[in-house]
Amino acid sequence: MSAKTANKIATGVIVSVAGLIVLVLAGLLGFILVRGLGHISFDFLTSAPETIRRGGGIGPQLFNSVFLLVLTMIITIPLGLGAGIYMSEYAPANKVTNSIRLVVEVLSSVPSIIVGLFGLLVLVNLFGFGFSLFAGALALTVFNLPLMVRITEQGLRGVPREQKEASLALGLSKWKTITSVMLPIAMPVILTGTILAAGRVFGEAAALLFTAGMSSPRLDFTDWNPFSPFSPLNPFRPAETLAVHIWKINSEGLAPDAKEIAAGASAVLVIAVLLFNFGARWLGRYLHRKFTAIK
């Protein structure tokens, strides 16, 4: 077999596999959206769910998912950035550093159900946070943090050495070089890691079953006191997220239109994740152009 023939065969196989993957993903997204888009309305997005009657919505669950995303990112991003900067620029090359990297890799592959059980034993019971948004955010941080650390470290290591050395040669301190030269160049990579971490938060269910809980109190959206048990801003209240709500409806829903509610909620979840990903990618390109002056 000639090299040209082998190249054509290999190219055809790669294109076929890629096309098959795209078709499967498009079919899955299309199936979810076709089933669910017809059930989405303003009332569906804002009203509370019903237990045994028709016409329930996903308002509290949607708010809980967004609120949990914000809480988790507030915890994950500073810790992940700081740890990634340390591992990339300050950690010495020795056995301790290699052990830390090994622990990070192991943590990133731990099943979410294990993280949920850890959260139940330590955060919910031992520390006394109970089933709450805060406990759920801490549990999600446990397996999102390794991803953020690894992505940040890889992004900083991908900065050309010449740019780093030029900054240091001009008299800038190491920290000023990191914040003014290296981080802007690595920003698109870091934002990609943030997107992946945020996607896990929005779509996660297993870990939240044991930490955030499977129910929500009747929220009073006129009460903005974060210490009130019925305030939507209270991080220490139980909170059923959208992903957990979908699982709960499909497994034990009693409402006559449970399947329609699950289909609509699934479509909302997919659309929210897609919008967040596309928006964050646009923001990453914008920041890259702004910080690096590359059009």
C-alpha positions as a Markdown table, in Angstrom:
| # | Residue | x | y | z |
|---|---|---|---|---|
| 1 | Met | 0.0 | 0.0 | 0.0 |
| 2 | Ser | 1.4 | 3.4 | -1.0 |
| 3 | Ala | 1.8 | 6.2 | 1.4 |
| 4 | Lys | -0.7 | 8.3 | -0.5 |
| 5 | Thr | -3.4 | 5.6 | -0.3 |
| 6 | Ala | -2.7 | 5.0 | 3.4 |
| 7 | Asn | -3.0 | 8.7 | 4.1 |
| 8 | Lys | -6.4 | 8.8 | 2.3 |
| 9 | Ile | -7.7 | 5.8 | 4.2 |
| 10 | Ala | -6.5 | 7.3 | 7.6 |
| 11 | Thr | -8.0 | 10.7 | 6.7 |
| 12 | Gly | -11.3 | 9.0 | 5.7 |
| 13 | Val | -11.5 | 7.1 | 9.0 |
| 14 | Ile | -10.7 | 10.1 | 11.1 |
| 15 | Val | -13.3 | 12.3 | 9.3 |
| 16 | Ser | -15.9 | 9.4 | 9.6 |
| 17 | Val | -15.4 | 9.0 | 13.3 |
| 18 | Ala | -15.5 | 12.8 | 13.9 |
| 19 | Gly | -18.7 | 13.0 | 11.8 |
| 20 | Leu | -20.3 | 10.1 | 13.7 |
| 21 | Ile | -19.5 | 11.9 | 17.0 |
| 22 | Val | -21.0 | 15.1 | 15.8 |
| 23 | Leu | -24.1 | 13.3 | 14.6 |
| 24 | Val | -24.6 | 11.6 | 17.9 |
| 25 | Leu | -24.2 | 14.8 | 19.8 |
| 26 | Ala | -26.5 | 16.7 | 17.4 |
| 27 | Gly | -29.0 | 13.9 | 17.7 |
| 28 | Leu | -28.9 | 13.9 | 21.5 |
| 29 | Leu | -29.3 | 17.7 | 21.7 |
| 30 | Gly | -32.0 | 17.7 | 19.1 |
| 31 | Phe | -33.9 | 15.0 | 20.9 |
| 32 | Ile | -33.8 | 16.8 | 24.2 |
| 33 | Leu | -34.7 | 20.2 | 22.6 |
| 34 | Val | -37.5 | 18.9 | 20.4 |
| 35 | Arg | -39.1 | 17.1 | 23.4 |
| 36 | Gly | -38.8 | 20.0 | 25.8 |
| 37 | Leu | -39.0 | 23.3 | 23.9 |
| 38 | Gly | -42.8 | 23.1 | 23.5 |
| 39 | His | -43.2 | 23.0 | 27.3 |
| 40 | Ile | -41.1 | 26.1 | 28.1 |
| 41 | Ser | -42.9 | 29.3 | 28.9 |
| 42 | Phe | -42.4 | 32.3 | 31.2 |
| 43 | Asp | -44.8 | 30.7 | 33.7 |
| 44 | Phe | -42.9 | 27.4 | 33.5 |
| 45 | Leu | -39.6 | 29.2 | 34.2 |
| 46 | Thr | -40.8 | 31.3 | 37.1 |
| 47 | Ser | -43.5 | 29.3 | 38.9 |
| 48 | Ala | -43.0 | 26.8 | 41.7 |
| 49 | Pro | -43.3 | 23.1 | 41.1 |
| 50 | Glu | -46.4 | 21.1 | 42.0 |
| 51 | Thr | -46.4 | 17.8 | 43.8 |
| 52 | Ile | -49.6 | 16.1 | 42.5 |
| 53 | Arg | -51.2 | 18.7 | 40.3 |
| 54 | Arg | -50.6 | 19.8 | 36.7 |
| 55 | Gly | -48.8 | 23.0 | 35.7 |
| 56 | Gly | -45.8 | 23.1 | 38.0 |
| 57 | Gly | -42.7 | 25.0 | 37.0 |
| 58 | Ile | -39.0 | 25.1 | 37.8 |
| 59 | Gly | -38.5 | 28.7 | 39.1 |
| 60 | Pro | -36.9 | 27.9 | 42.5 |
| 61 | Gln | -34.8 | 25.1 | 41.0 |
| 62 | Leu | -33.5 | 27.3 | 38.2 |
| 63 | Phe | -32.6 | 30.0 | 40.7 |
| 64 | Asn | -31.0 | 27.5 | 43.0 |
| 65 | Ser | -28.8 | 26.2 | 40.1 |
| 66 | Val | -27.6 | 29.7 | 39.3 |
| 67 | Phe | -27.1 | 30.7 | 42.9 |
| 68 | Leu | -25.1 | 27.4 | 43.5 |
| 69 | Leu | -23.0 | 28.1 | 40.4 |
| 70 | Val | -22.1 | 31.6 | 41.7 |
| 71 | Leu | -21.2 | 30.3 | 45.2 |
| 72 | Thr | -19.1 | 27.5 | 43.8 |
| 73 | Met | -17.2 | 29.8 | 41.4 |
| 74 | Ile | -16.6 | 32.3 | 44.2 |
| 75 | Ile | -14.8 | 29.6 | 46.1 |
| 76 | Thr | -13.2 | 27.7 | 43.2 |
| 77 | Ile | -11.7 | 30.4 | 41.1 |
| 78 | Pro | -9.5 | 32.2 | 43.7 |
| 79 | Leu | -8.3 | 28.8 | 45.1 |
| 80 | Gly | -7.7 | 27.3 | 41.7 |
| 81 | Leu | -5.9 | 30.4 | 40.4 |
| 82 | Gly | -3.7 | 30.7 | 43.5 |
| 83 | Ala | -2.8 | 27.0 | 43.5 |
| 84 | Gly | -2.2 | 26.9 | 39.8 |
| 85 | Ile | 0.1 | 30.0 | 40.0 |
| 86 | Tyr | 2.0 | 28.4 | 42.9 |
| 87 | Met | 2.4 | 25.0 | 41.2 |
| 88 | Ser | 3.6 | 26.7 | 38.0 |
| 89 | Glu | 5.9 | 29.5 | 39.2 |
| 90 | Tyr | 6.8 | 28.9 | 42.8 |
| 91 | Ala | 6.7 | 25.2 | 43.7 |
| 92 | Pro | 10.2 | 23.6 | 43.7 |
| 93 | Ala | 10.8 | 20.6 | 41.5 |
| 94 | Asn | 10.9 | 17.9 | 44.2 |
| 95 | Lys | 9.1 | 14.8 | 45.4 |
| 96 | Val | 6.6 | 16.9 | 47.5 |
| 97 | Thr | 5.5 | 18.9 | 44.4 |
| 98 | Asn | 5.2 | 15.7 | 42.4 |
| 99 | Ser | 3.1 | 14.2 | 45.2 |
| 100 | Ile | 0.8 | 17.2 | 45.1 |
| 101 | Arg | 0.4 | 16.9 | 41.4 |
| 102 | Leu | -0.5 | 13.2 | 41.8 |
| 103 | Val | -3.1 | 14.0 | 44.5 |
| 104 | Val | -4.6 | 16.6 | 42.1 |
| 105 | Glu | -4.8 | 14.1 | 39.3 |
| 106 | Val | -6.4 | 11.5 | 41.6 |
| 107 | Leu | -9.0 | 14.0 | 43.0 |
| 108 | Ser | -10.0 | 15.0 | 39.4 |
| 109 | Ser | -11.0 | 11.4 | 38.7 |
| 110 | Val | -13.0 | 10.7 | 41.9 |
| 111 | Pro | -16.6 | 9.8 | 41.1 |
| 112 | Ser | -19.0 | 12.6 | 42.1 |
| 113 | Ile | -21.1 | 10.2 | 44.2 |
| 114 | Ile | -18.0 | 9.6 | 46.4 |
| 115 | Val | -17.6 | 13.4 | 46.7 |
| 116 | Gly | -21.3 | 13.6 | 47.7 |
| 117 | Leu | -20.9 | 10.9 | 50.4 |
| 118 | Phe | -17.8 | 12.7 | 51.7 |
| 119 | Gly | -19.8 | 15.9 | 51.8 |
| 120 | Leu | -22.6 | 14.2 | 53.7 |
| 121 | Leu | -20.2 | 12.8 | 56.3 |
| 122 | Val | -17.9 | 15.8 | 56.7 |
| 123 | Leu | -19.8 | 19.0 | 55.6 |
| 124 | Val | -23.4 | 18.1 | 56.5 |
| 125 | Asn | -22.9 | 16.0 | 59.6 |
| 126 | Leu | -19.5 | 16.7 | 61.1 |
| 127 | Phe | -19.3 | 20.5 | 60.5 |
| 128 | Gly | -23.1 | 20.9 | 60.9 |
| 129 | Phe | -23.9 | 22.8 | 57.7 |
| 130 | Gly | -26.8 | 20.5 | 57.1 |
| 131 | Phe | -28.4 | 20.1 | 53.7 |
| 132 | Ser | -27.6 | 23.5 | 52.2 |
| 133 | Leu | -26.3 | 25.4 | 49.2 |
| 134 | Phe | -23.1 | 26.1 | 51.1 |
| 135 | Ala | -22.4 | 22.4 | 51.7 |
| 136 | Gly | -23.2 | 21.7 | 48.0 |
| 137 | Ala | -20.9 | 24.5 | 46.9 |
| 138 | Leu | -18.0 | 23.1 | 49.0 |
| 139 | Ala | -18.6 | 19.6 | 47.7 |
| 140 | Leu | -18.5 | 20.7 | 44.1 |
| 141 | Thr | -15.4 | 22.7 | 44.9 |
| 142 | Val | -13.7 | 19.5 | 45.9 |
| 143 | Phe | -13.7 | 18.0 | 42.4 |
| 144 | Asn | -13.8 | 21.2 | 40.4 |
| 145 | Leu | -10.6 | 22.5 | 42.2 |
| 146 | Pro | -8.2 | 20.0 | 40.6 |
| 147 | Leu | -9.5 | 20.9 | 37.1 |
| 148 | Met | -9.0 | 24.6 | 37.8 |
| 149 | Val | -5.5 | 24.0 | 39.3 |
| 150 | Arg | -4.4 | 21.9 | 36.3 |
| 151 | Ile | -5.8 | 24.2 | 33.7 |
| 152 | Thr | -4.2 | 27.3 | 35.3 |
| 153 | Glu | -0.8 | 25.6 | 35.6 |
| 154 | Gln | -0.9 | 24.4 | 32.0 |
| 155 | Gly | -2.0 | 27.9 | 30.8 |
| 156 | Leu | 0.9 | 29.6 | 32.6 |
| 157 | Arg | 3.4 | 27.0 | 31.4 |
| 158 | Gly | 2.2 | 27.6 | 27.8 |
| 159 | Val | 3.3 | 31.3 | 27.9 |
| 160 | Pro | 6.4 | 31.7 | 25.7 |
| 161 | Arg | 9.5 | 31.8 | 27.8 |
| 162 | Glu | 10.9 | 34.8 | 25.8 |
| 163 | Gln | 8.0 | 37.0 | 27.0 |
| 164 | Lys | 8.5 | 36.1 | 30.6 |
| 165 | Glu | 12.2 | 36.7 | 30.4 |
| 166 | Ala | 11.7 | 40.0 | 28.6 |
| 167 | Ser | 9.4 | 41.2 | 31.4 |
| 168 | Leu | 11.9 | 40.2 | 34.1 |
| 169 | Ala | 14.8 | 41.9 | 32.1 |
| 170 | Leu | 12.9 | 45.2 | 32.1 |
| 171 | Gly | 12.9 | 45.2 | 35.9 |
| 172 | Leu | 9.4 | 43.9 | 36.6 |
| 173 | Ser | 9.0 | 41.8 | 39.7 |
| 174 | Lys | 8.0 | 38.1 | 39.4 |
| 175 | Trp | 4.5 | 38.8 | 40.7 |
| 176 | Lys | 4.1 | 41.7 | 38.3 |
| 177 | Thr | 5.2 | 39.6 | 35.5 |
| 178 | Ile | 2.7 | 36.9 | 36.4 |
| 179 | Thr | -0.2 | 39.3 | 36.7 |
| 180 | Ser | 0.6 | 41.7 | 33.9 |
| 181 | Val | 2.2 | 39.4 | 31.3 |
| 182 | Met | 1.5 | 35.8 | 31.9 |
| 183 | Leu | -2.1 | 35.8 | 33.1 |
| 184 | Pro | -3.4 | 37.8 | 30.2 |
| 185 | Ile | -1.8 | 35.5 | 27.7 |
| 186 | Ala | -3.1 | 32.4 | 29.6 |
| 187 | Met | -6.6 | 33.9 | 30.1 |
| 188 | Pro | -8.3 | 32.0 | 27.2 |
| 189 | Val | -7.0 | 28.7 | 28.6 |
| 190 | Ile | -8.0 | 29.5 | 32.2 |
| 191 | Leu | -11.5 | 30.6 | 31.0 |
| 192 | Thr | -11.8 | 27.2 | 29.3 |
| 193 | Gly | -11.1 | 25.5 | 32.6 |
| 194 | Thr | -13.6 | 27.8 | 34.3 |
| 195 | Ile | -16.2 | 26.9 | 31.7 |
| 196 | Leu | -15.7 | 23.1 | 32.2 |
| 197 | Ala | -15.9 | 23.6 | 36.0 |
| 198 | Ala | -19.1 | 25.7 | 35.7 |
| 199 | Gly | -20.6 | 23.1 | 33.4 |
| 200 | Arg | -20.1 | 20.4 | 36.0 |
| 201 | Val | -21.8 | 22.6 | 38.6 |
| 202 | Phe | -24.8 | 23.3 | 36.4 |
| 203 | Gly | -25.3 | 19.6 | 35.4 |
| 204 | Glu | -24.2 | 17.9 | 38.6 |
| 205 | Ala | -26.8 | 15.8 | 40.5 |
| 206 | Ala | -25.1 | 12.9 | 42.3 |
| 207 | Ala | -23.0 | 15.0 | 44.7 |
| 208 | Leu | -25.8 | 17.4 | 45.4 |
| 209 | Leu | -28.3 | 14.7 | 46.5 |
| 210 | Phe | -26.2 | 14.2 | 49.7 |
| 211 | Thr | -25.2 | 17.8 | 50.3 |
| 212 | Ala | -27.7 | 20.4 | 48.9 |
| 213 | Gly | -30.7 | 18.1 | 49.4 |
| 214 | Met | -33.7 | 17.1 | 47.3 |
| 215 | Ser | -36.2 | 19.8 | 48.5 |
| 216 | Ser | -36.4 | 23.5 | 48.8 |
| 217 | Pro | -38.5 | 25.7 | 51.1 |
| 218 | Arg | -41.1 | 28.0 | 49.7 |
| 219 | Leu | -38.9 | 30.9 | 48.7 |
| 220 | Asp | -40.1 | 34.5 | 49.3 |
| 221 | Phe | -38.5 | 36.5 | 46.5 |
| 222 | Thr | -39.5 | 39.7 | 48.3 |
| 223 | Asp | -37.3 | 38.7 | 51.3 |
| 224 | Trp | -33.7 | 39.6 | 50.6 |
| 225 | Asn | -32.4 | 39.0 | 54.1 |
| 226 | Pro | -29.7 | 36.3 | 53.7 |
| 227 | Phe | -30.3 | 35.1 | 57.2 |
| 228 | Ser | -34.0 | 34.4 | 56.7 |
| 229 | Pro | -34.9 | 30.7 | 56.1 |
| 230 | Phe | -37.2 | 31.6 | 53.2 |
| 231 | Ser | -34.9 | 34.1 | 51.6 |
| 232 | Pro | -33.5 | 33.0 | 48.2 |
| 233 | Leu | -30.2 | 34.5 | 49.2 |
| 234 | Asn | -29.7 | 32.3 | 52.2 |
| 235 | Pro | -26.8 | 30.0 | 51.5 |
| 236 | Phe | -27.5 | 27.7 | 54.4 |
| 237 | Arg | -31.0 | 26.6 | 53.3 |
| 238 | Pro | -31.7 | 23.3 | 51.5 |
| 239 | Ala | -31.8 | 23.7 | 47.8 |
| 240 | Glu | -33.0 | 21.3 | 45.0 |
| 241 | Thr | -31.2 | 22.2 | 41.8 |
| 242 | Leu | -32.5 | 21.8 | 38.3 |
| 243 | Ala | -30.5 | 18.6 | 37.6 |
| 244 | Val | -31.7 | 17.0 | 40.9 |
| 245 | His | -35.2 | 18.1 | 40.1 |
| 246 | Ile | -35.1 | 16.3 | 36.7 |
| 247 | Trp | -33.8 | 13.1 | 38.4 |
| 248 | Lys | -36.5 | 13.4 | 41.1 |
| 249 | Ile | -39.3 | 13.9 | 38.7 |
| 250 | Asn | -38.2 | 11.0 | 36.4 |
| 251 | Ser | -37.8 | 8.6 | 39.4 |
| 252 | Glu | -40.7 | 9.5 | 41.7 |
| 253 | Gly | -42.8 | 12.3 | 40.2 |
| 254 | Leu | -46.5 | 12.1 | 41.0 |
| 255 | Ala | -47.8 | 15.0 | 38.9 |
| 256 | Pro | -49.8 | 13.9 | 35.8 |
| 257 | Asp | -47.5 | 15.9 | 33.5 |
| 258 | Ala | -44.3 | 14.8 | 35.2 |
| 259 | Lys | -42.8 | 13.6 | 31.8 |
| 260 | Glu | -43.5 | 17.0 | 30.2 |
| 261 | Ile | -42.0 | 18.9 | 33.2 |
| 262 | Ala | -38.9 | 16.7 | 33.0 |
| 263 | Ala | -38.6 | 17.3 | 29.3 |
| 264 | Gly | -38.9 | 21.0 | 29.6 |
| 265 | Ala | -36.5 | 21.2 | 32.5 |
| 266 | Ser | -33.9 | 19.1 | 30.5 |
| 267 | Ala | -34.2 | 21.5 | 27.6 |
| 268 | Val | -33.7 | 24.5 | 29.9 |
| 269 | Leu | -30.6 | 22.8 | 31.4 |
| 270 | Val | -29.1 | 22.2 | 28.0 |
| 271 | Ile | -29.9 | 25.7 | 26.7 |
| 272 | Ala | -28.4 | 27.3 | 29.8 |
| 273 | Val | -25.2 | 25.3 | 29.6 |
| 274 | Leu | -24.9 | 26.1 | 25.8 |
| 275 | Leu | -25.5 | 29.8 | 26.4 |
| 276 | Phe | -23.0 | 29.9 | 29.2 |
| 277 | Asn | -20.3 | 28.1 | 27.2 |
| 278 | Phe | -20.8 | 30.3 | 24.1 |
| 279 | Gly | -20.8 | 33.4 | 26.2 |
| 280 | Ala | -17.7 | 32.5 | 28.1 |
| 281 | Arg | -15.8 | 31.6 | 24.9 |
| 282 | Trp | -16.7 | 35.0 | 23.4 |
| 283 | Leu | -15.6 | 36.6 | 26.6 |
| 284 | Gly | -12.3 | 34.7 | 26.5 |
| 285 | Arg | -11.6 | 35.9 | 22.9 |
| 286 | Tyr | -12.5 | 39.4 | 23.9 |
| 287 | Leu | -10.2 | 39.4 | 26.9 |
| 288 | His | -7.4 | 37.8 | 24.8 |
| 289 | Arg | -7.6 | 40.6 | 22.2 |
| 290 | Lys | -7.8 | 43.3 | 24.9 |
| 291 | Phe | -4.9 | 42.1 | 27.0 |
| 292 | Thr | -2.6 | 41.0 | 24.2 |
| 293 | Ala | -3.5 | 43.6 | 21.4 |
| 294 | Ile | -3.9 | 40.7 | 19.0 |
| 295 | Lys | -6.8 | 41.2 | 16.6 |
